[in-house]
Amino acid sequence: MKEQPNLGYINQLSGGDKSFEEKLISIIKNEFPEEKAVYYKNIKSNNFIEASENVHKLKHKISILGLEKSYELATQFENSLRDHKNTLEKEFDEILQSITAYLATL
């Protein structure tokens, strides 16, 4: 079974403070599409170093959404991009699609 984004970590961080949770979710919903778009632009242009920096930024969202295995994959992908290899691109794309679908439900 594939890992699913969740709010477990956000709930843990907030200690039950709903306004804090809403603020954090709002930030993620605003920043994620922009960061994802920049990543896709760089990956399409074979700007591997810039794309690795985009992946690094996106990893924070992946982590906050409780995706531990996906975070590990993103770290591997970030490192491979630095070596000008995009072998994990398809798997990373699946993570981004999963998060996009999840954020649409919040």
N, CA, C and O atoms as CSV, one atom per row, in Angstrom:
chain,resi,resn,atom,element,x,y,z
A,1,MET,N,N,0.829,-1.197,0.000
A,1,MET,CA,C,0.000,0.000,0.000
A,1,MET,C,C,0.872,1.258,0.000
A,1,MET,O,O,1.878,1.342,0.704
A,2,LYS,N,N,0.456,2.221,-0.804
A,2,LYS,CA,C,1.203,3.466,-0.897
A,2,LYS,C,C,0.947,4.342,0.316
A,2,LYS,O,O,-0.126,4.315,0.918
A,3,GLU,N,N,1.949,5.106,0.649
A,3,GLU,CA,C,1.869,6.068,1.745
A,3,GLU,C,C,0.861,7.166,1.389
A,3,GLU,O,O,0.805,7.621,0.247
A,4,GLN,N,N,0.075,7.582,2.367
A,4,GLN,CA,C,-0.906,8.644,2.137
A,4,GLN,C,C,-0.549,9.880,2.956
A,4,GLN,O,O,-0.195,9.764,4.129
A,5,PRO,N,N,-0.640,11.069,2.343
A,5,PRO,CA,C,-0.421,12.285,3.121
A,5,PRO,C,C,-1.429,12.342,4.266
A,5,PRO,O,O,-2.553,11.856,4.145
A,6,ASN,N,N,-1.009,12.942,5.375
A,6,ASN,CA,C,-1.909,13.046,6.523
A,6,ASN,C,C,-1.523,14.249,7.366
A,6,ASN,O,O,-0.481,14.868,7.155
A,7,LEU,N,N,-2.378,14.565,8.322
A,7,LEU,CA,C,-2.154,15.726,9.182
A,7,LEU,C,C,-1.624,15.339,10.557
A,7,LEU,O,O,-1.615,16.163,11.471
A,8,GLY,N,N,-1.181,14.090,10.712
A,8,GLY,CA,C,-0.698,13.618,12.007
A,8,GLY,C,C,0.389,14.492,12.603
A,8,GLY,O,O,0.326,14.860,13.776
A,9,TYR,N,N,1.388,14.826,11.795
A,9,TYR,CA,C,2.498,15.634,12.289
A,9,TYR,C,C,2.031,17.051,12.625
A,9,TYR,O,O,2.436,17.618,13.640
A,10,ILE,N,N,1.181,17.614,11.774
A,10,ILE,CA,C,0.650,18.960,12.028
A,10,ILE,C,C,-0.161,18.967,13.318
A,10,ILE,O,O,-0.045,19.892,14.123
A,11,ASN,N,N,-0.977,17.943,13.516
A,11,ASN,CA,C,-1.769,17.848,14.750
A,11,ASN,C,C,-0.853,17.737,15.970
A,11,ASN,O,O,-1.114,18.336,17.013
A,12,GLN,N,N,0.213,16.969,15.823
A,12,GLN,CA,C,1.189,16.786,16.898
A,12,GLN,C,C,1.873,18.118,17.219
A,12,GLN,O,O,2.023,18.483,18.385
A,13,LEU,N,N,2.285,18.836,16.173
A,13,LEU,CA,C,2.937,20.132,16.346
A,13,LEU,C,C,2.032,21.142,17.035
A,13,LEU,O,O,2.477,21.911,17.887
A,14,SER,N,N,0.760,21.134,16.659
A,14,SER,CA,C,-0.174,22.171,17.113
A,14,SER,C,C,-0.627,21.978,18.552
A,14,SER,O,O,-1.051,22.929,19.208
A,15,GLY,N,N,-0.536,20.752,19.040
A,15,GLY,CA,C,-1.019,20.485,20.387
A,15,GLY,C,C,-2.496,20.804,20.534
A,15,GLY,O,O,-2.948,21.179,21.616
A,16,GLY,N,N,-3.254,20.657,19.445
A,16,GLY,CA,C,-4.695,20.898,19.481
A,16,GLY,C,C,-5.103,22.326,19.150
A,16,GLY,O,O,-6.291,22.648,19.187
A,17,ASP,N,N,-4.147,23.183,18.830
A,17,ASP,CA,C,-4.436,24.579,18.470
A,17,ASP,C,C,-4.928,24.615,17.022
A,17,ASP,O,O,-4.130,24.579,16.085
A,18,LYS,N,N,-6.242,24.687,16.850
A,18,LYS,CA,C,-6.846,24.604,15.515
A,18,LYS,C,C,-6.439,25.776,14.622
A,18,LYS,O,O,-6.256,25.586,13.420
A,19,SER,N,N,-6.293,26.972,15.172
A,19,SER,CA,C,-5.920,28.114,14.323
A,19,SER,C,C,-4.492,27.940,13.807
A,19,SER,O,O,-4.189,28.327,12.678
A,20,PHE,N,N,-3.618,27.361,14.629
A,20,PHE,CA,C,-2.250,27.078,14.186
A,20,PHE,C,C,-2.281,26.054,13.057
A,20,PHE,O,O,-1.597,26.218,12.046
A,21,GLU,N,N,-3.080,24.990,13.229
A,21,GLU,CA,C,-3.204,23.955,12.190
A,21,GLU,C,C,-3.687,24.568,10.882
A,21,GLU,O,O,-3.132,24.298,9.816
A,22,GLU,N,N,-4.730,25.398,10.974
A,22,GLU,CA,C,-5.290,26.020,9.766
A,22,GLU,C,C,-4.273,26.921,9.082
A,22,GLU,O,O,-4.185,26.946,7.855
A,23,LYS,N,N,-3.502,27.665,9.880
A,23,LYS,CA,C,-2.489,28.569,9.324
A,23,LYS,C,C,-1.413,27.755,8.591
A,23,LYS,O,O,-1.014,28.106,7.481
A,24,LEU,N,N,-0.952,26.677,9.213
A,24,LEU,CA,C,0.072,25.835,8.600
A,24,LEU,C,C,-0.438,25.181,7.311
A,24,LEU,O,O,0.273,25.145,6.306
A,25,ILE,N,N,-1.655,24.672,7.344
A,25,ILE,CA,C,-2.255,24.055,6.154
A,25,ILE,C,C,-2.392,25.097,5.045
A,25,ILE,O,O,-2.131,24.802,3.878
A,26,SER,N,N,-2.795,26.297,5.401
A,26,SER,CA,C,-2.941,27.379,4.430
A,26,SER,C,C,-1.608,27.705,3.764
A,26,SER,O,O,-1.546,27.902,2.550
A,27,ILE,N,N,-0.550,27.761,4.555
A,27,ILE,CA,C,0.791,28.036,4.011
A,27,ILE,C,C,1.183,26.937,3.021
A,27,ILE,O,O,1.673,27.222,1.928
A,28,ILE,N,N,0.966,25.694,3.410
A,28,ILE,CA,C,1.309,24.565,2.533
A,28,ILE,C,C,0.502,24.636,1.239
A,28,ILE,O,O,1.046,24.448,0.151
A,29,LYS,N,N,-0.798,24.908,1.363
A,29,LYS,CA,C,-1.657,24.964,0.170
A,29,LYS,C,C,-1.257,26.099,-0.761
A,29,LYS,O,O,-1.440,25.995,-1.974
A,30,ASN,N,N,-0.713,27.184,-0.211
A,30,ASN,CA,C,-0.266,28.305,-1.042
A,30,ASN,C,C,1.091,28.055,-1.669
A,30,ASN,O,O,1.296,28.321,-2.853
A,31,GLU,N,N,2.023,27.541,-0.868
A,31,GLU,CA,C,3.405,27.386,-1.341
A,31,GLU,C,C,3.607,26.163,-2.224
A,31,GLU,O,O,4.369,26.219,-3.190
A,32,PHE,N,N,2.938,25.062,-1.907
A,32,PHE,CA,C,3.195,23.800,-2.619
A,32,PHE,C,C,2.998,23.919,-4.137
A,32,PHE,O,O,3.881,23.505,-4.888
A,33,PRO,N,N,1.866,24.471,-4.619
A,33,PRO,CA,C,1.694,24.546,-6.084
A,33,PRO,C,C,2.767,25.387,-6.764
A,33,PRO,O,O,3.207,25.062,-7.867
A,34,GLU,N,N,3.189,26.465,-6.113
A,34,GLU,CA,C,4.231,27.316,-6.689
A,34,GLU,C,C,5.567,26.577,-6.742
A,34,GLU,O,O,6.250,26.590,-7.766
A,35,GLU,N,N,5.933,25.936,-5.640
A,35,GLU,CA,C,7.204,25.199,-5.592
A,35,GLU,C,C,7.197,24.045,-6.589
A,35,GLU,O,O,8.206,23.762,-7.234
A,36,LYS,N,N,6.049,23.383,-6.707
A,36,LYS,CA,C,5.912,22.268,-7.647
A,36,LYS,C,C,6.070,22.771,-9.083
A,36,LYS,O,O,6.732,22.122,-9.893
A,37,ALA,N,N,5.476,23.908,-9.404
A,37,ALA,CA,C,5.552,24.467,-10.758
A,37,ALA,C,C,6.991,24.825,-11.129
A,37,ALA,O,O,7.425,24.564,-12.251
A,38,VAL,N,N,7.726,25.414,-10.200
A,38,VAL,CA,C,9.122,25.765,-10.453
A,38,VAL,C,C,9.946,24.491,-10.650
A,38,VAL,O,O,10.807,24.431,-11.529
A,39,TYR,N,N,9.679,23.479,-9.832
A,39,TYR,CA,C,10.376,22.194,-9.978
A,39,TYR,C,C,10.141,21.621,-11.387
A,39,TYR,O,O,11.090,21.225,-12.065
A,40,TYR,N,N,8.865,21.579,-11.823
A,40,TYR,CA,C,8.551,21.016,-13.142
A,40,TYR,C,C,9.228,21.810,-14.264
A,40,TYR,O,O,9.689,21.231,-15.247
A,41,LYS,N,N,9.284,23.130,-14.114
A,41,LYS,CA,C,9.934,23.964,-15.122
A,41,LYS,C,C,11.418,23.602,-15.209
A,41,LYS,O,O,11.967,23.465,-16.302
A,42,ASN,N,N,12.059,23.450,-14.055
A,42,ASN,CA,C,13.491,23.136,-14.046
A,42,ASN,C,C,13.774,21.723,-14.530
A,42,ASN,O,O,14.750,21.499,-15.245
A,43,ILE,N,N,12.941,20.773,-14.154
A,43,ILE,CA,C,13.179,19.386,-14.570
A,43,ILE,C,C,12.979,19.255,-16.086
A,43,ILE,O,O,13.709,18.526,-16.758
A,44,LYS,N,N,11.981,19.971,-16.608
A,44,LYS,CA,C,11.708,19.937,-18.048
A,44,LYS,C,C,12.863,20.545,-18.841
A,44,LYS,O,O,13.157,20.115,-19.956
A,45,SER,N,N,13.510,21.545,-18.256
A,45,SER,CA,C,14.636,22.227,-18.912
A,45,SER,C,C,15.977,21.564,-18.610
A,45,SER,O,O,17.028,22.071,-19.005
A,46,ASN,N,N,15.938,20.423,-17.906
A,46,ASN,CA,C,17.164,19.720,-17.503
A,46,ASN,C,C,18.084,20.586,-16.649
A,46,ASN,O,O,19.306,20.443,-16.703
A,47,ASN,N,N,17.497,21.481,-15.865
A,47,ASN,CA,C,18.259,22.272,-14.894
A,47,ASN,C,C,18.330,21.457,-13.608
A,47,ASN,O,O,17.615,21.732,-12.644
A,48,PHE,N,N,19.204,20.449,-13.606
A,48,PHE,CA,C,19.216,19.468,-12.516
A,48,PHE,C,C,19.592,20.071,-11.160
A,48,PHE,O,O,19.029,19.692,-10.133
A,49,ILE,N,N,20.540,21.008,-11.159
A,49,ILE,CA,C,20.960,21.604,-9.879
A,49,ILE,C,C,19.801,22.410,-9.288
A,49,ILE,O,O,19.497,22.283,-8.102
A,50,GLU,N,N,19.158,23.237,-10.112
A,50,GLU,CA,C,18.009,24.006,-9.640
A,50,GLU,C,C,16.884,23.073,-9.203
A,50,GLU,O,O,16.236,23.308,-8.183
A,51,ALA,N,N,16.656,22.017,-9.976
A,51,ALA,CA,C,15.606,21.055,-9.625
A,51,ALA,C,C,15.919,20.385,-8.296
A,51,ALA,O,O,15.008,20.122,-7.511
A,52,SER,N,N,17.194,20.105,-8.027
A,52,SER,CA,C,17.549,19.488,-6.739
A,52,SER,C,C,17.228,20.444,-5.598
A,52,SER,O,O,16.805,20.011,-4.527
A,53,GLU,N,N,17.426,21.745,-5.820
A,53,GLU,CA,C,17.063,22.744,-4.804
A,53,GLU,C,C,15.551,22.799,-4.615
A,53,GLU,O,O,15.070,22.970,-3.495
A,54,ASN,N,N,14.801,22.656,-5.709
A,54,ASN,CA,C,13.340,22.618,-5.616
A,54,ASN,C,C,12.889,21.403,-4.825
A,54,ASN,O,O,11.995,21.501,-3.985
A,55,VAL,N,N,13.501,20.265,-5.089
A,55,VAL,CA,C,13.172,19.035,-4.361
A,55,VAL,C,C,13.467,19.234,-2.876
A,55,VAL,O,O,12.695,18.811,-2.016
A,56,HIS,N,N,14.596,19.885,-2.588
A,56,HIS,CA,C,14.962,20.136,-1.195
A,56,HIS,C,C,13.855,20.934,-0.488
A,56,HIS,O,O,13.475,20.610,0.637
A,57,LYS,N,N,13.353,21.956,-1.142
A,57,LYS,CA,C,12.266,22.763,-0.570
A,57,LYS,C,C,10.993,21.928,-0.401
A,57,LYS,O,O,10.326,21.994,0.632
A,58,LEU,N,N,10.673,21.154,-1.419
A,58,LEU,CA,C,9.452,20.334,-1.386
A,58,LEU,C,C,9.521,19.254,-0.310
A,58,LEU,O,O,8.491,18.819,0.206
A,59,LYS,N,N,10.731,18.826,0.024
A,59,LYS,CA,C,10.888,17.796,1.064
A,59,LYS,C,C,10.278,18.238,2.388
A,59,LYS,O,O,9.758,17.412,3.138
A,60,HIS,N,N,10.339,19.523,2.676
A,60,HIS,CA,C,9.762,20.018,3.932
A,60,HIS,C,C,8.252,19.771,3.965
A,60,HIS,O,O,7.704,19.377,4.994
A,61,LYS,N,N,7.593,20.001,2.846
A,61,LYS,CA,C,6.143,19.766,2.763
A,61,LYS,C,C,5.861,18.261,2.881
A,61,LYS,O,O,4.916,17.847,3.552
A,62,ILE,N,N,6.694,17.457,2.219
A,62,ILE,CA,C,6.536,16.003,2.257
A,62,ILE,C,C,6.635,15.519,3.701
A,62,ILE,O,O,5.844,14.685,4.142
A,63,SER,N,N,7.605,16.046,4.426
A,63,SER,CA,C,7.811,15.667,5.818
A,63,SER,C,C,6.634,16.104,6.703
A,63,SER,O,O,6.129,15.323,7.509
A,64,ILE,N,N,6.216,17.341,6.544
A,64,ILE,CA,C,5.116,17.882,7.361
A,64,ILE,C,C,3.828,17.093,7.130
A,64,ILE,O,O,2.995,16.978,8.030
A,65,LEU,N,N,3.667,16.552,5.919
A,65,LEU,CA,C,2.463,15.773,5.603
A,65,LEU,C,C,2.623,14.293,5.951
A,65,LEU,O,O,1.855,13.455,5.480
A,66,GLY,N,N,3.624,13.976,6.777
A,66,GLY,CA,C,3.759,12.637,7.341
A,66,GLY,C,C,4.208,11.552,6.386
A,66,GLY,O,O,3.958,10.372,6.631
A,67,LEU,N,N,4.865,11.928,5.306
A,67,LEU,CA,C,5.277,10.947,4.296
A,67,LEU,C,C,6.749,10.569,4.495
A,67,LEU,O,O,7.634,11.096,3.820
A,68,GLU,N,N,6.991,9.656,5.424
A,68,GLU,CA,C,8.368,9.314,5.780
A,68,GLU,C,C,9.121,8.607,4.653
A,68,GLU,O,O,10.253,8.980,4.344
A,69,LYS,N,N,8.518,7.603,4.042
A,69,LYS,CA,C,9.183,6.885,2.944
A,69,LYS,C,C,9.374,7.809,1.741
A,69,LYS,O,O,10.398,7.751,1.060
A,70,SER,N,N,8.390,8.652,1.492
A,70,SER,CA,C,8.489,9.603,0.384
A,70,SER,C,C,9.603,10.611,0.631
A,70,SER,O,O,10.286,11.035,-0.302
A,71,TYR,N,N,9.783,10.990,1.887
A,71,TYR,CA,C,10.864,11.919,2.241
A,71,TYR,C,C,12.214,11.291,1.924
A,71,TYR,O,O,13.101,11.949,1.380
A,72,GLU,N,N,12.365,10.013,2.267
A,72,GLU,CA,C,13.613,9.304,1.972
A,72,GLU,C,C,13.855,9.243,0.460
A,72,GLU,O,O,14.976,9.457,-0.001
A,73,LEU,N,N,12.805,8.953,-0.305
A,73,LEU,CA,C,12.929,8.897,-1.761
A,73,LEU,C,C,13.307,10.277,-2.302
A,73,LEU,O,O,14.152,10.389,-3.190
A,74,ALA,N,N,12.676,11.329,-1.763
A,74,ALA,CA,C,12.977,12.685,-2.208
A,74,ALA,C,C,14.439,13.039,-1.939
A,74,ALA,O,O,15.076,13.711,-2.750
A,75,THR,N,N,14.964,12.592,-0.813
A,75,THR,CA,C,16.372,12.836,-0.488
A,75,THR,C,C,17.275,12.140,-1.512
A,75,THR,O,O,18.251,12.724,-1.983
A,76,GLN,N,N,16.947,10.901,-1.851
A,76,GLN,CA,C,17.725,10.171,-2.863
A,76,GLN,C,C,17.637,10.888,-4.210
A,76,GLN,O,O,18.634,11.021,-4.920
A,77,PHE,N,N,16.435,11.345,-4.552
A,77,PHE,CA,C,16.223,12.031,-5.832
A,77,PHE,C,C,17.001,13.347,-5.855
A,77,PHE,O,O,17.633,13.681,-6.857
A,78,GLU,N,N,16.954,14.082,-4.764
A,78,GLU,CA,C,17.694,15.348,-4.665
A,78,GLU,C,C,19.185,15.100,-4.917
A,78,GLU,O,O,19.825,15.836,-5.670
A,79,ASN,N,N,19.725,14.071,-4.290
A,79,ASN,CA,C,21.148,13.740,-4.464
A,79,ASN,C,C,21.457,13.288,-5.883
A,79,ASN,O,O,22.498,13.648,-6.433
A,80,SER,N,N,20.564,12.500,-6.487
A,80,SER,CA,C,20.822,12.034,-7.858
A,80,SER,C,C,20.760,13.199,-8.848
A,80,SER,O,O,21.505,13.222,-9.828
A,81,LEU,N,N,19.870,14.170,-8.592
A,81,LEU,CA,C,19.806,15.349,-9.466
A,81,LEU,C,C,21.110,16.134,-9.412
A,81,LEU,O,O,21.551,16.694,-10.416
A,82,ARG,N,N,21.719,16.169,-8.239
A,82,ARG,CA,C,23.014,16.865,-8.117
A,82,ARG,C,C,24.076,16.188,-8.966
A,82,ARG,O,O,25.037,16.826,-9.398
A,83,ASP,N,N,23.899,14.883,-9.205
A,83,ASP,CA,C,24.801,14.122,-10.076
A,83,ASP,C,C,24.300,14.114,-11.523
A,83,ASP,O,O,24.769,13.329,-12.347
A,84,HIS,N,N,23.349,14.993,-11.818
A,84,HIS,CA,C,22.757,15.126,-13.161
A,84,HIS,C,C,22.051,13.847,-13.630
A,84,HIS,O,O,22.089,13.495,-14.809
A,85,LYS,N,N,21.413,13.170,-12.684
A,85,LYS,CA,C,20.627,11.971,-13.012
A,85,LYS,C,C,19.213,12.187,-12.502
A,85,LYS,O,O,19.016,12.688,-11.395
A,86,ASN,N,N,18.228,11.807,-13.309
A,86,ASN,CA,C,16.836,11.974,-12.877
A,86,ASN,C,C,16.099,10.631,-12.837
A,86,ASN,O,O,14.932,10.537,-13.217
A,87,THR,N,N,16.799,9.602,-12.372
A,87,THR,CA,C,16.255,8.243,-12.393
A,87,THR,C,C,15.012,8.071,-11.522
A,87,THR,O,O,14.201,7.187,-11.800
A,88,LEU,N,N,14.833,8.877,-10.489
A,88,LEU,CA,C,13.667,8.726,-9.609
A,88,LEU,C,C,12.558,9.729,-9.931
A,88,LEU,O,O,11.644,9.933,-9.132
A,89,GLU,N,N,12.646,10.347,-11.098
A,89,GLU,CA,C,11.685,11.390,-11.465
A,89,GLU,C,C,10.240,10.892,-11.428
A,89,GLU,O,O,9.365,11.579,-10.901
A,90,LYS,N,N,9.982,9.707,-11.979
A,90,LYS,CA,C,8.618,9.171,-12.027
A,90,LYS,C,C,8.067,8.948,-10.614
A,90,LYS,O,O,6.922,9.295,-10.326
A,91,GLU,N,N,8.888,8.370,-9.744
A,91,GLU,CA,C,8.450,8.116,-8.367
A,91,GLU,C,C,8.190,9.418,-7.624
A,91,GLU,O,O,7.229,9.523,-6.863
A,92,PHE,N,N,9.059,10.421,-7.850
A,92,PHE,CA,C,8.875,11.716,-7.194
A,92,PHE,C,C,7.604,12.382,-7.703
A,92,PHE,O,O,6.862,12.998,-6.937
A,93,ASP,N,N,7.364,12.251,-8.995
A,93,ASP,CA,C,6.144,12.812,-9.585
A,93,ASP,C,C,4.898,12.207,-8.933
A,93,ASP,O,O,3.919,12.911,-8.687
A,94,GLU,N,N,4.937,10.906,-8.656
A,94,GLU,CA,C,3.795,10.256,-7.996
A,94,GLU,C,C,3.556,10.840,-6.606
A,94,GLU,O,O,2.409,10.986,-6.183
A,95,ILE,N,N,4.628,11.172,-5.896
A,95,ILE,CA,C,4.508,11.798,-4.573
A,95,ILE,C,C,3.829,13.164,-4.720
A,95,ILE,O,O,2.913,13.497,-3.968
A,96,LEU,N,N,4.294,13.951,-5.702
A,96,LEU,CA,C,3.713,15.278,-5.907
A,96,LEU,C,C,2.232,15.191,-6.271
A,96,LEU,O,O,1.423,15.996,-5.810
A,97,GLN,N,N,1.884,14.208,-7.102
A,97,GLN,CA,C,0.473,14.044,-7.489
A,97,GLN,C,C,-0.371,13.652,-6.281
A,97,GLN,O,O,-1.492,14.134,-6.122
A,98,SER,N,N,0.160,12.784,-5.436
A,98,SER,CA,C,-0.531,12.349,-4.235
A,98,SER,C,C,-0.800,13.540,-3.306
A,98,SER,O,O,-1.899,13.681,-2.770
A,99,ILE,N,N,0.211,14.390,-3.123
A,99,ILE,CA,C,0.054,15.561,-2.262
A,99,ILE,C,C,-0.934,16.544,-2.884
A,99,ILE,O,O,-1.767,17.111,-2.177
A,100,THR,N,N,-0.850,16.751,-4.193
A,100,THR,CA,C,-1.773,17.662,-4.881
A,100,THR,C,C,-3.212,17.217,-4.668
A,100,THR,O,O,-4.077,18.033,-4.350
A,101,ALA,N,N,-3.469,15.924,-4.843
A,101,ALA,CA,C,-4.825,15.390,-4.660
A,101,ALA,C,C,-5.271,15.552,-3.213
A,101,ALA,O,O,-6.419,15.910,-2.951
A,102,TYR,N,N,-4.370,15.290,-2.275
A,102,TYR,CA,C,-4.701,15.397,-0.863
A,102,TYR,C,C,-5.029,16.826,-0.465
A,102,TYR,O,O,-6.020,17.071,0.224
A,103,LEU,N,N,-4.201,17.767,-0.896
A,103,LEU,CA,C,-4.431,19.182,-0.545
A,103,LEU,C,C,-5.766,19.684,-1.084
A,103,LEU,O,O,-6.385,20.570,-0.495
A,104,ALA,N,N,-6.202,19.122,-2.192
A,104,ALA,CA,C,-7.494,19.518,-2.768
A,104,ALA,C,C,-8.659,19.106,-1.859
A,104,ALA,O,O,-9.754,19.660,-1.965
A,105,THR,N,N,-8.427,18.142,-0.974
A,105,THR,CA,C,-9.499,17.683,-0.087
A,105,THR,C,C,-9.565,18.467,1.221
A,105,THR,O,O,-10.519,18.328,1.986
A,106,LEU,N,N,-8.553,19.288,1.475
A,106,LEU,CA,C,-8.499,20.030,2.746
A,106,LEU,C,C,-9.249,21.358,2.659
A,106,LEU,O,O,-9.301,22.103,3.637
